[in-house]
Amino acid sequence: MADAESAEDWSQLADVHLDVIPRTEEERARIAAVTAWPTDFSAPWAFEENSAGAQTVRARDTADAFSQPAENLTFEQELAFRVGNGLFRRVWVSAPSSTLASDGLGPLYNARSCQRCHLKDGRGHPPEGPEDGAVSMFLRVSIPAPMAETERYIAGTHPTAPDPVYGTQLQDFSLPGHAPEYRLQIDYEEIEVPLSGGETATLRRPTYTAADPGYGPLHPDAMLSPRVAPQMIGMGLLEAIPVEDILAWADPEDADGDGISGRPQVVWSDVHDQPMLGRFGHKAGNPTVLEQTASAFAGDIGISNPIHPAGSGECTDLQTDCTAARDGGNPEQGGFEIDRTGLDLVTFYSQTLAVPARRDVNDPQVLRGREMFFGAGCAACHRPNYVTHRIAGDHPASFQLIWPWTDLLLHDMGEGLADNRPEGRADGREWRTAPLWGIGMTETVSGHTYFLHDGRARSLLEAVLWHGGEAEAARDAVVEMPPEDRVALIRFLESL
């Protein structure tokens, strides 16, 4: 058991994954000035168009808009990006195979490649019909666990344990001779929401069922939570935001009385063997892009790696046919199905996918929408900008002014969005604030406009209307604002 800080003591949290050059007092003053929120909403703000600083690329009107390398990569770094892209797109096959570098799929899996969930490096979506298949969506699963039975328990967390048969993630595909774990069934209930000006919106409330369980019933206390694959852009920049700058916005007891109680997620890092700030995943369950990548290889594709070494992926000890299956461990790769070199290349690719530049920043309607965004209180969680760490070497994320529109903290989003499944410090109503950069290009890249952690929202307006809990006041402000201001708000979001 690794006891960490108390629930409110974050002094041990550090960015040990980066070779940080400490800021000087002069730099701190410059950063405070450049990240201060302007009060003039009549014109674009300085540097606002360059969402990712020097990494920003021209916004394309094609589906590959999220698949470009960061603008400031060196020649050698762009080569690494290209090789990582190849591994990200690699279609894995079952073992044994003549293609030793590509075998080891499953036996249980959700997709055969990273690209299959993160289509064009964009958002996934729920299945759109019974024949669609949930290739970019799955259900997480866990059961309550006594604190004493939880390894590496961190104070302030909600102890959970894997389902004894199904583990922590349900896989809906399997190799021949193995049963898939389930079939994802989604039933929607339509909800009408009245808006100002005589307008109405219709939301769809989902109910999720793990139908046709392949290994017997789930545990009676099993808690299910849906997950749609998020977009990939800007992850290395989010990883480079100083932990102290994120914690500066945390207010777990709402000491300032503004109704916003952002809390940091704290997770155990298997790589650094200590507690770290969680940043990635819908509940910020991973501290670094490397650990997020390794978890996805193991859970989504069933590929062993140095961080998750099991050759059978996410199979549990009670799935004996699964654990006994032949795996693709390769002696030339340290016995893993992807070694640290390959894992690092996919991680680098994921870290350096560029963020497109803002569009229409001078448009009067976009400017009005930005004013509505701040006026409604949306920026209390969707914080606009940061300056990343100064990092030794030629690190592409070093010392950039970025505009991700997130605080990376956990917030109570109300009963409507609750999955009632704790994860680390996040309770069943809390979610990490999603970054908004690139959100207006979702349809261009992904061919749909489904948002939120489970894709239930079919438009940006629906996504706003699902906000509750700490965001209820902001949501109500949007409901009540004049229709033309509501349209302007959406236009602003579409410009991000």
Secondary structure, DSSP 8 states (H G I E B T S, - for coil): ------TT--TT---TTS-EE---HHHHHHHHHHHS--S--SS--TTTT-TTGGG-B---SSTTTT--B-TT--HHHHHHHHHHHHHHH---B-SS-S-GGGB---SEES-SSHHHHSGGGS-----SSTTT--TTEEEEEEEE--GGG-TT--TT---EE-BTTTBTB---EE-TTS--S-EEEEEEEEEEEE-GGG-EEEEEEEEEEEES-TTS---TT-EEEEEE----TTHHHHHTS-HHHHHTT--TT-TT-SS---B--EEEETTTTEEEE--BSTT--BSSHHHHHHHHIIIII----SSS--TTTT--TT-HHHHTS----BGGGTTBSS-HHHHHHHHHHHHTB--B----TT-HHHHHHHHHHHHTTGGGTS---EE--EESTT-TTTT-EE-------EEE--GGG-----BTTB-TTEEE----TTGGGHHHHHSS--BSTTS-BSSHHHHHHT--GGGHHHHHHHHHS-HHHHHHHHHHHHH-
